[in-house]
Amino acid sequence: MEITFKASVNAQSQYYGSLVITGFAQDGRGEVKVEKHVTVNLTLPASVMPNDVNHALNPWVPINFSTENDQVESAKFKVAIKAALESPYTLKSTDTLTIGVNGDLTDAVQQHLESIRISVDD
């Protein structure tokens, strides 16, 4: 089951920016049922720590974020973000994940956006 979404880059400078993911849907429906966790895999110009990730869910639910970073080039990291939910939740199209990046998102914007893959409970 493919999870679709909308993603955008908010590059505030060559030193910091954020990547915003919203508009979650699965199989053409505007919602994604999550039992345990959501995983976001992507390529970024810097590593990401758990406190770099924020969420806006309605209703709000606690999420514990963890990250794994694999540096593949001097300014290229394969990043895996795991969002563990304390209880089942249905992601809606209005819910948002924001990833703060301490790196240059002004370069290769489309490449960053196209690298995003999201899975649920895998």
C-alpha positions as CSV (number, residue, x, y, z in Angstrom):
1,M,0.0,0.0,0.0
2,E,1.6,3.2,-1.2
3,I,1.5,6.2,1.1
4,T,1.4,9.5,-0.7
5,F,2.0,13.0,0.7
6,K,2.9,16.6,-0.2
7,A,6.3,17.8,0.7
8,S,7.9,21.3,0.5
9,V,11.2,22.9,1.5
10,N,11.4,26.0,3.5
11,A,15.1,27.0,3.0
12,Q,15.7,30.0,5.3
13,S,19.4,30.2,4.4
14,Q,22.2,28.0,3.1
15,Y,22.8,27.0,6.7
16,Y,19.3,26.0,7.9
17,G,16.0,25.1,6.5
18,S,13.1,22.7,7.1
19,L,11.3,20.1,5.1
20,V,7.5,19.9,5.7
21,I,5.5,16.8,5.0
22,T,1.7,16.9,5.0
23,G,-1.3,15.7,2.9
24,F,-0.9,12.1,3.9
25,A,-3.1,9.6,2.0
26,Q,-3.1,5.8,1.3
27,D,-4.7,4.0,-1.6
28,G,-6.4,7.2,-2.7
29,R,-8.0,7.9,0.7
30,G,-7.1,11.0,2.7
31,E,-6.0,9.0,5.8
32,V,-3.4,6.5,6.8
33,K,-4.0,4.1,9.7
34,V,-1.0,3.7,12.0
35,E,-0.8,1.1,14.7
36,K,2.7,1.6,16.0
37,H,5.0,3.8,13.9
38,V,5.7,5.8,10.8
39,T,9.1,5.6,9.1
40,V,10.4,8.4,6.8
41,N,13.5,7.6,4.7
42,L,15.1,10.5,2.7
43,T,18.4,12.0,1.6
44,L,19.5,15.3,3.1
45,P,22.6,17.5,3.1
46,A,23.0,17.0,6.9
47,S,22.2,14.5,9.7
48,V,19.0,14.8,11.6
49,M,18.6,14.3,15.4
50,P,15.3,13.3,17.0
51,N,14.8,16.8,18.4
52,D,15.0,18.2,14.9
53,V,11.6,16.6,14.1
54,N,8.3,18.1,15.1
55,H,4.7,17.1,14.5
56,A,1.3,18.7,14.4
57,L,-1.5,16.1,14.7
58,N,-5.1,16.8,15.4
59,P,-6.0,15.4,17.8
60,W,-2.5,15.7,19.3
61,V,-0.8,12.5,20.3
62,P,2.6,11.9,21.9
63,I,5.3,10.7,19.5
64,N,8.8,9.4,20.3
65,F,11.2,10.2,17.4
66,S,14.4,8.3,16.7
67,T,16.8,8.8,13.8
68,E,19.5,7.0,12.0
69,N,22.0,8.8,9.8
70,D,24.3,7.3,7.2
71,Q,26.8,9.7,5.6
72,V,27.3,8.7,2.0
73,E,29.2,11.8,0.8
74,S,30.6,14.9,2.4
75,A,27.2,16.7,2.4
76,K,24.9,13.8,1.7
77,F,23.2,11.7,4.4
78,K,20.7,8.9,4.1
79,V,18.3,9.6,7.0
80,A,15.7,7.3,8.6
81,I,13.2,8.9,11.0
82,K,11.0,6.6,13.0
83,A,8.0,8.2,14.7
84,A,6.7,5.8,17.4
85,L,3.2,6.5,18.5
86,E,2.0,5.6,22.0
87,S,-1.4,4.6,20.7
88,P,-2.9,3.9,17.2
89,Y,-3.7,6.9,15.2
90,T,-5.1,7.8,11.8
91,L,-2.9,10.3,9.9
92,K,-5.1,12.8,8.1
93,S,-4.3,15.1,5.2
94,T,-4.0,18.1,7.5
95,D,-1.4,16.5,9.8
96,T,2.2,17.7,9.5
97,L,5.7,16.5,10.1
98,T,8.4,19.1,10.0
99,I,12.1,18.2,9.8
100,G,14.7,20.8,10.7
101,V,17.9,20.5,8.7
102,N,21.2,22.2,9.7
103,G,22.3,22.2,6.1
104,D,21.8,23.8,2.7
105,L,18.4,22.9,1.4
106,T,18.6,25.6,-1.3
107,D,20.6,23.3,-3.5
108,A,19.0,20.3,-5.2
109,V,15.5,21.0,-3.7
110,Q,13.8,18.6,-6.1
111,Q,16.3,15.8,-5.3
112,H,15.6,16.1,-1.6
113,L,11.8,16.0,-2.1
114,E,11.9,13.1,-4.5
115,S,14.1,11.0,-2.1
116,I,11.3,10.9,0.5
117,R,9.7,7.4,1.2
118,I,7.2,6.9,3.9
119,S,6.1,3.5,5.4
120,V,3.8,2.5,8.2
121,D,4.2,-0.3,10.7
122,D,6.9,-2.1,8.7
